[in-house]
Amino acid sequence: MTERAALPTSVPSNAVLPPRHPDAPAPGEQIASHYHLCVGCGRDHPTGLRVSVTAGEGLTLSGSFTVTENHQGAPGLAHGGMLTLAFDEVLGSLMWLVGMPAVTAHLQTDFRRPVPVGTTLHITAHVDGRAGRRLYTSAIGRADDATGPVAVRASAVFVIVAGEHFRTYGRRADVDAAIARDDVRRAAHALEVNP
């Protein structure tokens, strides 16, 4: 019998919980959008999700977004890719708590119940551990009622990167325009990023 390989998002035995960064947003504080045109959290994106995220205790946070007609796949239901995007955004916001810029390396989503248009998805997320440059995270999402049945689950691995990563790989005109904005500079500084 062959041994099954661990899933990419499985937390390895050598992982440890990183400390909460001393400058992390306080529990109950809303976490600002990192970029005004982000399709996940940007307030200026015309059809984006506009995910709202609030810091929790320790290495936890909560997020939410309301599914609109712009987010549907099947008639009247959220597109699975949009739900995955919401989880990527909320899980990525955990970087505010550990104070390290990171990018998604692997994201695994498990859809358990349909999420209709007009529904608010409530997501709770936490850091599960860190091993080297890899940060392991997971979350659950409940539709309309933050205590209702689980609609979606996700787990992700983020790779911690240097701030230069974004300047190297981002489209130059967009990076320069973002750097010119005070809100983006503040967000980059909070994550010790030098775009």
C-alpha positions in Angstrom: 0.0 0.0 0.0 1.4 3.4 -0.9 1.3 6.3 1.4 -0.9 9.2 0.2 1.0 12.5 -0.2 -0.1 15.3 2.0 -2.3 18.0 0.4 -0.3 21.2 -0.4 -2.4 23.0 2.3 -1.8 20.4 5.0 0.1 22.0 7.9 3.5 20.2 8.3 4.5 18.8 11.7 7.4 21.3 11.9 5.1 24.4 11.6 4.8 26.8 14.5 2.5 29.7 15.1 4.1 33.0 14.3 3.7 35.8 16.8 1.1 38.5 16.2 3.0 41.6 14.9 3.1 44.4 17.6 1.8 46.9 15.0 -1.1 44.6 13.8 -4.5 46.1 13.7 -6.2 45.8 17.1 -9.0 43.3 17.6 -12.2 44.8 16.3 -10.4 47.2 14.0 -11.3 47.2 10.3 -8.4 46.3 8.1 -8.0 48.8 5.3 -8.0 47.8 1.6 -4.4 47.3 0.5 -5.2 48.7 -3.0 -8.2 50.7 -4.1 -8.6 48.8 -7.4 -8.2 45.3 -5.9 -11.0 43.1 -7.3 -11.4 41.5 -3.8 -11.3 44.5 -1.4 -10.9 47.7 -3.4 -13.6 50.3 -2.9 -13.0 51.8 -6.4 -13.3 48.5 -8.4 -16.7 48.8 -10.2 -17.7 45.2 -10.0 -15.3 43.9 -7.3 -16.4 42.0 -4.1 -15.6 44.9 -1.7 -14.7 42.4 1.0 -14.7 44.0 4.4 -12.2 42.5 7.0 -11.9 43.0 10.7 -9.0 41.9 13.0 -9.8 39.4 15.6 -8.0 38.1 18.7 -4.6 36.4 18.2 -4.1 35.3 14.6 -7.8 35.4 13.6 -10.0 37.8 11.6 -13.4 37.9 10.1 -14.5 39.1 6.7 -17.7 39.5 4.7 -19.1 40.4 1.4 -22.5 40.5 -0.2 -23.1 38.6 -3.4 -24.4 40.9 -6.2 -25.6 40.1 -9.7 -22.0 40.9 -10.8 -20.8 37.8 -8.9 -23.2 35.1 -10.2 -22.4 32.0 -12.1 -25.6 30.0 -12.4 -28.7 32.2 -12.4 -29.1 33.7 -9.0 -26.1 31.9 -7.4 -22.6 33.1 -6.6 -19.9 31.8 -9.0 -17.5 29.5 -7.3 -14.6 31.5 -8.5 -16.0 34.6 -6.8 -16.4 32.7 -3.6 -12.8 31.5 -3.9 -11.7 35.1 -4.6 -13.4 36.2 -1.3 -11.5 33.5 0.6 -8.2 34.4 -1.0 -8.8 38.1 0.0 -9.8 37.2 3.6 -7.0 34.7 4.1 -4.5 37.1 2.5 -5.6 39.7 5.0 -4.0 37.5 7.8 -0.7 39.0 6.6 -1.7 42.2 8.4 -1.6 40.3 11.6 1.8 38.7 11.1 3.3 41.8 9.5 4.8 40.0 6.5 4.0 40.5 2.8 3.1 37.2 1.1 1.5 35.8 -2.0 -0.9 32.9 -2.5 0.9 29.7 -3.4 -2.0 27.3 -3.1 -5.7 27.7 -2.3 -8.1 24.8 -1.8 -11.8 25.5 -1.7 -14.6 23.1 -0.6 -18.1 24.2 -1.6 -20.8 22.8 0.7 -23.9 24.9 0.1 -25.0 27.3 -2.7 -24.7 31.0 -1.9 -27.5 33.0 -3.6 -27.3 36.5 -4.9 -28.2 39.0 -2.2 -26.6 36.8 0.5 -23.8 38.1 2.8 -21.1 35.5 3.2 -19.4 35.7 6.7 -15.9 34.3 6.7 -13.7 33.5 9.8 -10.0 32.9 9.2 -6.9 32.0 11.1 -3.3 31.3 10.8 -2.6 27.6 11.3 1.2 27.7 11.3 4.4 28.8 9.6 7.2 26.6 8.3 10.1 28.5 6.7 8.6 31.0 4.2 5.3 29.2 4.0 2.3 30.4 6.0 -0.6 27.9 6.4 -4.1 29.3 6.8 -7.7 28.2 6.8 -11.3 29.7 6.9 -14.9 28.9 6.9 -17.8 30.9 5.4 -21.4 30.9 6.5 -24.2 32.4 4.4 -26.3 35.3 5.8 -26.0 34.2 9.5 -22.5 34.2 11.0 -23.6 31.2 13.1 -25.5 29.3 10.4 -24.4 26.2 8.5 -21.0 26.3 6.7 -21.4 27.1 3.0 -17.7 27.1 2.0 -14.4 26.0 3.6 -10.9 26.9 2.3 -7.3 26.4 3.2 -4.3 28.2 1.7 -0.6 28.4 1.7 1.0 31.8 1.3 4.7 32.3 0.6 6.4 35.2 2.3 8.1 37.5 -0.2 10.2 40.6 -0.1 8.5 43.8 -0.9 10.5 44.1 -4.1 8.4 41.1 -5.5 5.5 43.5 -6.3 7.7 46.0 -8.2 9.4 43.2 -10.1 6.3 41.4 -11.3 3.6 44.1 -11.3 2.8 46.1 -14.4 5.0 49.2 -14.0 2.4 51.8 -14.8 0.0 50.3 -12.2 2.8 50.0 -9.5 3.8 53.6 -10.1 0.2 54.9 -9.9 -0.3 52.9 -6.7 2.8 54.2 -5.1 1.6 57.8 -5.8 -1.4 57.2 -3.5 -1.2 57.9 0.2 -3.5 55.0 1.2 -1.4 52.5 -0.8 1.9 53.8 0.7 0.4 53.5 4.2 -0.7 49.9 3.6 2.7 49.0 2.1 4.5 50.5 5.0 2.3 48.6 7.5 3.5 45.4 5.9 7.1 46.6 5.7 6.8 46.5 1.9 8.8 48.9 -0.3 7.0 48.7 -3.6 
